[in-house]
Amino acid sequence: MEYIQRTKWNILINGSALIGIILTITFFVYGIQMNLFTSQAALQTFLQPFGWFAPIIFIIFQAVQVVLPISPGAIGCVGGVLIFGSIQGFIYNYIGICIGSIVAFLLARHYGLNYVVNMSNKKVFNKYISWLKKPSFERIFAIAIFLPVAPDDFLCYIAGLSKMKFKKFVIIILLGKPFAIAMYSLILNIIVQKLLPLMQGGIIR
C-alpha cells in the first residue's frame, strides 16, 4: 500500500515537473518571438492586462515551485529578472522563494518523514537524508542555503525533520537566500542575454 502511494506521488511530482518545464520553454519561445526580453515596450504591453496581479502571480509561482518541482528554480530566477527587471525581479524572486521555503519546512514538520519521502526524488532523498545525523547539520544547512551547492529546496524539507527551531530556520533563509538568488539571477541573466540574439535569429529564420 505504501509503495502504491509513493508511486502515485512520484507520478504526480514528475508529471507536474514535466508540465512545468514544457510551459516554461513555451513561454520563453513566445517571449523571444514577441521580443519580451529585449523590448521594454513589448514587455509592458504583455504585462498590462495583468496589472498589479503580475508580480503576485509570479511570487506565487516561485513559492509553489519550491514546494512542488513544477519548474527548475534557476529558470524562475532568471525569468523574474527578464520579465520585471533586475531589482524588481530579484525582490519578487526573494519573496516567493522565501515563502515557499518556509512552507516546505512547515509541511515537513507537520506531516513528518513519510510526507518528505513521497515528495522527494528517491536518489536525492537517500543522498541528503544522512545530513540529519550530523551534529553540525544547522551549520551545513546554512552554508548550503548561502552557497547553492545542494538542492536547497529539498533541504528545507530535511530541515523540517530536524530539531532546528522555526525561528532559526527563518533567519537562515532570510539572510542566506539573497546571495544565492542574486548569483543565480546575475549569471543566468548574462548567459540568456548572450544567447537571446542567437535564439531570436534562429527562430525568425
Secondary structure, 3 states (H helix, E strand, C coil): CHHHHHHHHHHHHHHHHHHHHHHHHHHHHHHHHCCCCCCHHHHHHHHHHHCCHHHHHHHHHHHHHHHCCCCCHHHHHHHHHHHHCHHHHHHHHHHHHHHHHHHHHHHHHHHCHHHHHHHCCHHHHHHHHHHHHCCCHHHHHHHHHHCCCCCHHHHHHHHHHCCCCHHHHHHHHHHHHHHHHHHHHHHHHHHHHHHHHHHHHHHHC
